[in-house]
Amino acid sequence: MLPMFRKSFWVPYPEGDVYPTVSKAREAISRYCEQNGWSCSFPGEDEALIDGALYEVYRGYETGSRGNYGVKCRAK
């Protein structure tokens, strides 16, 4: 499947002015999964296994946010 058609979602990241480190991204993803009742584990540095589906983790600028950082999970 083409990368632009993969399932993806932005994870709420309250510290938008600070670049998300690996540990901060994992905290945000874990918190988001817990709130939604999903299981979550991290098999790699920039990978998350959420409810049995593998996602790559993007840490960087959130599009359309005027320079704020964010955390995005995209299906692999």
N, C-alpha and C positions, 0 to 999 in steps of 0.2 A: 504494500500500500504506500502511496506517496506520503512523505512526511507531513505535508500540510493537511492531510485528512485523518491523521491519527488523533485519538481521543486525548485531550489535555485539559488541565484545569489549574488555575492559580490558587495557591494556598495563602490564606491570610497571613501577612507578615507585617506586624505593627511598627517595626523599626525601619521604615522605608528609606531613611536617610543614611543608613549604615549597611555596607555590603554584607550579605548573609554568608557567614562562614559555614563550613560543612556541619558543625555542631548546632549552630542556630537554625539552619535549614531543617535538620533532622528534628529538632525540638518543635518547630512550626508544623512539620508534616505529622509528627506523632500526635500533637495536640488536635490538629484538624481531624485525623482519623479517629481519635478517641471520641471527639464530639459527634461524629457521624456513625459510630459503632462499627468501624472497620478495623480489621487486623492490619498490622504494619510491621515490617522488618526492613533492614538495610543490608542487602548482600554485597554491595560495593559502595565506594565513596560517593558516587553520584547516581546511585540506583536505589529505588524503593520498591518493595514488594507489598502492594496494597490489595488486600482481599484476593490474593492469588494471582494478580496481574502485575507484570513487571513494568515499571515506569522509569524513565531517565529523569533526573532532577536537574533543572536549569536554575542557576542562581545568577541574577543579573538585572538589567533594566527591565522594568515592566512597561510594555508598550502602551503608549497613550497616557502615561502617568507623569509626564514632565520631569523625568529624571529620577524617579523613585525606584528603589531596588525592590525585587520581589523573588518569590520562589514558585516555580512552575513544575508540574509533573506531566510528562508526556509519555504515552504508551510506547513501548518498544516493539 
